[in-house]
C-alpha cells in the first residue's frame, strides 16, 4: 500500500468512495486518530492537563488545609488559663471552624467532583482508544476487501521459464508448450518443433556412415541448400557458399536446434522478442481477432479478481487482443504478449480486425512436367532383362495404353547401387507403339537388399545421391521419358529419409527434363510418414495404389479393392493438396483366393482369368455385392472356407466411374497379363470420356 492507491485502481463515485485515496492516507489517519483531541502517545500529560487539576493547585490546597489544622491546635493549648476569652474565642473559633467547615465541605465537594472526573478519565480514554482501534480495524477490513491488490506476479513462473537459456513462446494467442533457447544472442528451436510447427522441409542427415556431425538440407525446385551442424557456412549446389553471422544449426546434448532467423529466410512467420522474462511471440496465421483499447490506467492480472496478482501495468490508450469475454472480466493479451485478465469496464472500442500476414519469403514456383490428355499407364513386370521380350505379347490385347512402366531397377545394397534391366530395344519398341516409358525403381525385389534391409540406403546423402545419379544416367542413356518410384514397406522411423529422397530425385529429374511419378499408398494414418502432401509438391504425378486393402499378410479375409477403399484413397489425396490433373489411380487386375481353416487365414493372388477358372472348377456361384462394388463367391471344402471378392470388368467399371467423377488425370493397372480382354473395352470407354 506504499504507492498511490489510484496508481493501481482509480475508482469513480461508485467505487466505495476512494477516488482520492492515496499515499497520504496514513498521515491523515495519524492526524485523525493517533492524537485525538490532544491525546498523544504518552496520554497522561494531556489527560491531566485537560481533565484533572494542575499539580500546583492541588498541592496548594492541601498545604492550606494542613496549616489550618496545625494553627488551631497551638492556640487551644496556649489559652487554657483564659477561660472567658476562651469562650468568646471558642465562639469565634467555632464560627471560623464552621466557615472553615463550610469552605472545606465546599472544597471537598469540589474536590470530590474533581476526583470523580479524574477517576473517569482513564475509562474514557480506554473507550476512546477502543473506538479508534475499532475504526482503524474496520477501515483495514474494508480496504482489505475492496481495495485492489498490488502484489506483483512472478512472470518467469507465469511463463514457465525452465532455465537460464530457456525462452517461452506465445504462439498466436496461447502460451505454448514449445520453448526456444537463446544461445549466443540467437534464438533456436528444436528441429522437430520447427518441422511440426513452421516448415517440414528442413531435413537432418549424415553425409555417410562415417559422418559424426551431420548436416541440414533444404530442397528447392531445382537446387538444394546444405549447412553442416555447428558451422556458419551455408551452400547451395548452384549458388556457392555464404558465411552467416550466426550458426544456423547446433547440436545441444544430442538434440538438433535450428536458428529461427535461419528458418525465417525460407518461411513466413512473425517473431518478436521481449525481455524480463525473455520470451518470444510467434505468429503463423493471421485470422480475424477481437481487439480493444484501454480507456483508463489498469492492470493485467493472473485471474479475474481484484485480489489476484498483477502481471503488467496498462496505460490509457494501450491496445490489447481480447481472447475471451466474461461477465465482468476479459482474458486479454497485451502488446508485450502478456496473457491475463482485465476488467471489462477498462475496455473500449472493442472491434474485430484481421492482422496483415507476413509475406517476407516468396515460395519458389514448382513447375511440373506434364502428359497431354488422360493417362493410361500399364505396369509391366519384367522380372529381369529377359522379361523385356514379353512386351509385344503382353501389349497385344491392350487398348488406349499410352504409358508403359517396366520394373527395370531394384535397389541392391545400402550404398544405393541397383540392379538393372533396361534395354534400348524395349524403349524403341514401346515408342513405336505410341507409348512413353516410365521406368520403375523399387526396393522390394532385390534378394540381396532384402538380406540387409530395404531402407538404409535412404539414410545418407552419399547413398541417395549415388542412386539418383544412376537413374538419371539410365534415362539419358536409353531415352525413356520418366522414372516411377515404387518404394514400399518403409518403416515410420525412415519416413523423413524417404521424402528427402523424393525431393532430391525431383530436383535431378526437373533439371534433366524427366517426368517423376511416385507410387503411394492411400494416406491413412498408418501411412502418413510417406508425406503424400510433400510428394505432391515435388513429384510430377502421384499414383495412388488403390489396392491391397486386404493383402497377403492380412489376418482377415476381404476385398483387395472395394469401391469405398478406392473412393476414400482418391479423396484423401485430393484433400492433401494433390492436384486432380496430377493424380492417377492404380487398379488391380488380380483378386485373392482366401482360405480360412481353424481360425487361420491365408491367401494367394491370381489374375482375372485364373480366378474365373478357379470359381468354375470349384462349382462356386458369384453374386453382386453392392457394398464392395464386386462380385462375391464363397464355398466350403474339407472344413475350409473359401472366399473370393472378384475383380472383373464389372468391378473395374465401378472404379472408373468414381475416377471420372473426381476428374483425376487417369488410370494405372497392376499388371499386364493379369487382365481379361473385355477389361480393355471398359478402360477404353473411360479414356474416351
N, C-alpha and C positions, 0 to 999 in steps of 0.2 A: 504494500500500500504506500510505498515511498514516493511514487511518481504521481503526477496529477491524475486524479480519478478519470477525468474525461479523456485522457490520453488513450485509455482503453475502451471507454464507452461513454459517449456524450449523450446523456438522457434528455428527453423532452419533458414537458409538463406531466405527462402520464407515466414518467419513469421514476416514480416514488420520490419525486421532489429533490433530486440530486443533480440538477443542472449545473450548479456552481460548486459542487463538492470537489475540493482539490487538495493539494498537499498541505494547505494551511489549516485544514480541519483539526489537526492535532493541537495547533496553537490555540484555536478558538475553543476547543474542548477544555484546555487547561484554563483559559480565561473564564469560561462559563462555570466550570465545575471545580477545578483544582483549588481555587481560593475564594470560594463562595462567600459573599458578604464579608470579606476581610478575614475569613478563616483560613489560615495558611497551614503549611505542613507541620508547623510546631504547635499550632492550635491554642495553647494556653495563654500566650501573650495577648492575642487579640480578644480571646474569650474573656479574660479577666478585665481587660480594659473597657469592654463594652457592656458586659452584663454584671460584673461584680464591682465592689468598691475598689477604688485605687488603694494601694497598700498604705500610703501615708495617712489617709483619712481614717482608715480602720484602726490603725495603730494609735493615732492621736486620741480618738475616743476612748480607747482602752486605758491609755495613760491617765486621762482626766478622771475616769471613774476610780481608778486605783488611788489617786491623790486625795479625792474627796473622802474616801473611806479612811485613809490614814490620818487626815487632819481632824476629823470628828472624834476619833478615838483619843487623840492627845488632849483636846480641850476638855473632854469629860474627866479625865484623870486629874487635870490641873485645877479644876474648880470644885472640888468636893467640899471645901470648907465654907463656901458661899452658897448656902442652900437657897436663899431668897432669889438671889440673882440667877441662881441656878434654875429656879422655876421659870423666871422670865426667859432666861436663856433657853430653857427647855422648850418653852412655847415657840420661841423664835427658831430654835433648832428643829422643833417638830414641824414648824411651818416650812423651814428650809428643807427638812427631810421630806416633808410632804411634797413640796415643789420639786425637790430633787427626785423624789419617787415618781412624781408625775412625769418629770422630764426623763427620768430613767426608763419609766414604763413606756413613754413615747419612743425613747431611743430604742428600748427593747423591741417595741412593736415594729419600729422602722428597721431595727437590726434584724428582727425576725423575718420581716419581709425580704430584706436583703439576703439573708442567709437562705431562705427558701428559693429565691431566684437563683442564687449561686448554686444551690444543690440541684436545680432543674436544668441548668445549662449543660452539663455533661450528657444528660439524657437526650436533650435537644440536638446536641452535636452528633451523637451516635445515630439518631434517627436521620438527621440530615445527611450524614455520611452514607448511611444505607441507601437513602434515596438517590444520592449522587452515583453510588456504585451500581444501583439498580438501573438508573437511566443509562449509565455507560455500558453496562452489560446488555441492556435491551438494544442500545444502538449497535453494539457489536454483533448481536444476533441478527439484527435487521440487515446490517451490511454483509454479514457472512452469507445470509440467504439470498439477498437481492443484488449484491454487487457482483461485478464481472471479475473472474479470476485473472490474475496477471501472471500466473505460473506459465513458464515457457516450456514447451515440449522439447524433448531431445530429438532433434531432426535426424541425427545419424541413426538412432534406433527406429524412428518412424520410417526411414527409407531402407532400413535393413542393411546398413553398411557392415560388411563382413571382414574387413581387414584394411590395412594401410593403403593398398593399391586397388581396393575394390571400388567399383563405380556402379551404383544402382542405375537402372534405366526406367524412365517413364515412357512407356511405349504407347503412343497415341494419348489416350486419356486414362490409362491404367498404369499402376506401378507393376512392372514386370518381374517375373521370377528370374528372368535373364539378366545377368550382370556383365559389365565390361571390366577391363583392367586398364589402369593408367601406368604405362611403362615409358620412362624417359620422356614424359610430357606428351606421349601419343596414346590415344585410346584404342584398345584392342578388344576384339570379341572372338570367342572360340570359333573355329572353322565350322563345327556342327551347327552352332547358332546362326552364323552367317548364312549357311546353306538353307537352313529351315526358315529363316525369317527375312532374309534380304536378297540373296542371289545364290541359287543352287548350282550355278555353273562353275564355281571355283572347285578345283579338284586337287587333292594332295596325293602324291605318289612318289615312287622311287625311280631313279634313272635305271637302275639294275639291281640285282640281288646284293651287290657289294655296297650300295649307297646307304650310308648310315644317317644322312641328314634329311634327305627328301626335298621335294620342291612343290610349288604351287603352279598349276597350269590353268589357263583360261582360254577358251576357244572362241574365235570369231568366225564369220562365214568362210574366210579364205586365209586365215592366219591364226597362230597360236602364241600366247604370251607365256613366259616362264620366269619364275624367280625362285632362287634357292632359299630355303628357310635359313634365316639369320643373316642374309645378305641384303644390301640396299640396292643391288642391281636388278633391273627388270629388262628382259629382252623379248623380242618377237622374231620370228623366222624371217620376216621381210623388212622389219623396221630397225633392226640393230639393237643396241644396248643403251639404257638410260640409268643414271645413278640418282636415287631419290635422297632427300634429306632425312629420311626415317627408314626403318626396316619394315617392309611390307608384311613379312610373316616371321613369327618367332615360335620357338618351342619352349613351353613352360612346364616343367615336370612331366614331359611326355604328351602334353596337350598342345595342339597347333592353334595359334591365335593369328588372326588377320587384323591389320591396321584398318580402322574404319575409314580413314582418309583414302586408303588404297581401294577399298571396296567401293567407295563413293565415286571413284573415277569410272566405274562401269555399272553403276546402279543409281536409280533415282530415289533418294530419300533425304529427309531433312534431319540435321543433327545440331543440337545446341547444348553447350556445356555450362554448368552452373557450379558454384563453389559453396562450401560451408553448409552441408557437406558436398563433396564433389559428386555430381550426378549428371546424367545425360537425358535429354528429351529427344526421342527419335520418332519421326512420323513417316509412315509408308503409304498411308491412304489419306485422301482429302475429301471426306464425305461431309455433308451438311451437319452443322453443330449449333448449339444454342450458346449465345454469349450474353453478357450483362456488364453494366458499368456500375462501379461502386459509388454511391451517392453521398457517403459520409465516412469519415475515418473509422475503420473497424479492424477486425482480426479474422484470420482463418484459424479455426480450432480443430482439434483432433476428432471431435464428435459434435453432435448437435446439442449444445448446452452451454450456458454461460460459465459453468464451473470447469469445463474441460480445458486442458492446457492450450496455450496459444502457439500456433505454428509459424504464422507470419503476419506482420502488420500490413494492412492495406490502406492506401490513401485515397481520398476522393478523386474520382476520375480514372482509377485503375480499371483495367479490363480483366474479366475472368470468363472462363468457359464453364457453363452450367451443366453439370453431369447428371444431377438428379434433384428434383424439386419435391420438398415435403411441405407440411403444413406451415411451419414457422422457420425452418432452416433449409438450406440447399447445399448439396455437395458440389463443390466447385474445384477448378484447377486455376491457379494463378499464372501470371506470365512467367514466373520462375519455376513452374511445374511443381508447385506445392499443392497437394490434393487434400482438402479438408472441408470444413463446414462454415458457412456464413449465414447470418440471419437474413431472412427474405426481405425485411424492410430496408436492408442496406443495398439491395439490388435494384437498379433502374435500367430502363432502355433494353429490356430483355428482347432478343430477336434471334432469328436463325440466319446463319450465313455459311457460305462454303469457302474454305481456305483455298488459296491458289496452289495448285500442285507444283512440285519440284520437277523441272524438266532440264536439269543441267546436263544429263547424259542422254545422248541420242543413240538408240539401239541401231546397229548397222542392219541394213536390209539383207535378209536371207533370200536369195534367189534360188529357184528350183528348176532343174531340167525337166521338161515335160514330154509326155507322149500324146500325140494327136488322137482324139477320139477315145472311145471306150477301150479298156484293156481286157484282153482275154489271154491270160498267162497260164501256160501249161507246164507243170514241173515234170522234168524228165529225169528219172532216177537211173543213172548210167552204170553205177557200181564199178567204176574204174574205166580206163580208156577204151577197153574192149566194148563197153556198152554204147559207145558213140555210134556204132554201126546200126543200132536199132532205131535211130531217129526216123528213117524213112518209113519203116513198117508201123511204128507207133503213131506217126502222124497221118497215116493213110486215111483213117475214118473221121479225123477231126474236121471241124468246121469253125471258121472265123477265129482260129487261134492266130494271134499276132505277136506273141512273145513266147519264146521257149526258154525254160530255165533249167539247164543241165546241172546236176550235182557234181561239179568238177573239182572242188577244192576241199580238203579236210585238214584242219589244223592237227599237226602230228606230234608236237612237243611243246615244252614250256618256254622255249625261246621264240615261238611264233613262226616256226617253219611249217610247211604244209606239203601234203601230197597233192599231185596234180594229174588231171585227166583231160585237159583241153587239147583240141586239135584244130588246125586251120581248116581242114576239110569239113568238119562239123559246122563251123561258123559260116563257111561259104554255102553249105547245103541249106542251112536254116535261112540265110539271106535269100537264097533262090526260091524259098517257099513263101517269101514275104514276111518273114518273122525277124524280130530283133532277138539277140541273145543276151540274157541277163544271167551271168554265171553265178552259181550258188557256192558259198563258202560256209561250211558248218563245223561244229565242234563235237559231233556225236557219232561220226562214222569212222574215225581213225582208231584202229585197235591199239596202236602204240600210245596214243594220247589217253585212252581210257585206262591204261595201266598206270598212268600218272594221276591225272585229273582232267577236267575239261574247262578249267577257268584260270589256272595260274599264269598262263601266257598273257592274260589281260592285266596283270598287276604291275608290270614295269613298262616304262616308256620305251626302252630298247626293244622289248619283245613285240609290243604293239606296232612300233614303227617298222620293225622287220616284216611283220605280216602285211602291213599296209603297202609297203614298197613292193613286195612281191605281187600283190593283187593288181596294183596299178601297172606294173611292168607286164603282167599277163594280158591285161586288157589292151595295152598298147601294142603288144606283140601280135595278138590274134585278132584284134579289131572288133571285139564284141562291145556292145553298147552299154551294158550295165552290170553292176555287181549286186547280188542279192545275199544278205546276211541271214543265216539261219542258225543262231546260237541259242541252244536250249539247255534247260536244267542248270542254269546259272544260280548258285546259292545267293541268298539275300546279302550276305556279307561282301559279295563281289559285285553287287549292283552298280556301285559307283564306278568301278573299273570297267564294267560293260558299257555304260553310257558314255564314258570318256572315249572308249574305243570307237563308238559310233560317231562321236563328234570329230575325232581326229581323222577317221576314214572319210567322213563327209567333206572335210577341207581338201583332202587329196583328190577326191572324186570331182568336186566342184572345180578345182583348179585344172583338172585334166579333161573336163567335159564328159565325165562318165556318170550315168544315172545310178543313184544309190537307192535301193529298196531294202526294207528291213521286215523280216517276218516276226510277228509279235503275237503273244497270247492275248486273249481278251483281258482287259485291265481290271480284273478282280483284285481284291485286297492282297491276296497271296502272290500276285504277280506285280504288285506296284513297284517293286525295286527295279523293274525293267524301264521305268521312266518313259512311258509312252508319250507323254506330252513333249518331252525334250527330243525324243526320236522324231516327232512330227515337225519340229523346228529345223533340224539338221538334215534329215533324210528327204529325198525327193518323193518317195512313196512308202506308205505303211501298208503291209499286207497282214490283215488280221487272220490268224489261223482259226477259222470258225469250225473247228472240230476238236476231237479228243476231249469232249465234255466228260465222257467216261472212257478211260484209256486202259492200256494193258495191265497196269498195276492196280486198277480200281477194285475195291472190295465190295462194290455194289454194281449189279448189272444195270445197264441203262443205255440210252441213245448216245451215239457218237456225236451227233449234231442236231439236237432238237431245234424246232423253229424259234422257241423262246431264247435259247442259248445264242443262236445266230443274231437274232434281233438285238439282244442285250449287248453283245460284243460290239456291234456296229454303233449302237447308241452311245456306249461308254467312250469309244474312240472319238466320236464327234464331240462329246462333252469335254474331252481332254484337249480340245482345240485342233484336232486333225481336220484339215480342210477336206470337204467331201470330194473335191476333184483331185485329191491326192490319197484317197483311201480305197483300198482294194480288199475284197473279202474272199478268202480261200474256202472252197467247199470240198468235202471228201467224196472220192469215188469208191469208197470202201465202207464196209459195215463190220460189226463184230458179232461173232457167234459166242454167246455166253452160256457157260455150263455151271450149274450150282449143285453141289453134292456134299452132304454132311456139313453144310454151313460154309463150305469153301467155294470161292468164286474164281473162275478162270475164263480166259477169252482168247480168241485169235481173230486177226483181221483178214478179210478176204475181199477181192474185188466184186463188182456188181454181178458179173456173170457167175462167178463161183458161188456167190450167195444164193442165187436163184437155183443153181444146180443142187446145193445142199438142201434147200427147202423142199424141192421136188423129191429128192432121194429119201428124205425122212418123212414124207407124207404130211408136211406141215401146211396149214392154211393161213394165208395172210388176210389181215383186215386193217382198214384205215383207222389210224389213231390221230384224231384231230388235235389233241393236246401236244403231241410231239411233231405233228406235221409229217408223219411217216407211216408206212405200212408196218404192221407188227405181226410176228409169227412166234408160236410157242408150242412146245411138246414136252413129254416126259419119256425118257428111255432108261431102263435099268436103274431106276431111282434117281436119275439125273434130270434136272430141269433145264431145258434148252430154250433160250430166248434170243430173238433177233429183232432189232429195230432197223428196218430195211432202208438203205439209200438206193433210190432208183429215179427214173425220170420224173415221177410224180413228186417225190420229196425235193428234188432239185428245183423243180418249178416253184415250189413254195418259197425256197430260199431266194431265188432270183427275183420273185415278186417283192420281197422285203427289200432287197438291194435296190431295185428300181424305185421303190417308194422313197428311199433315202437319197437317191440321186448320186450315189458314190461313183468312183471312177470306173470300177469294173470288177471282174471276177478272176480268181486263180483256182486251179484244180490240182489236187494231190491225188493221184498222179496219173500220168499217161499209162495206158494198158489196163487200168483197173475199171474203166468205164464200159458201158454198152453203147452201141452205135446210136440208139434213139436219144441218148442224153444230149448229143451234139445238136440235134434239131431243137431241143428245148433251149440250149445255150445260144444257139444262133438266133432264135427269136428274141431273146433278151438283148443280144448285141445290136440287133437292128431296130430296137425301140428308140 
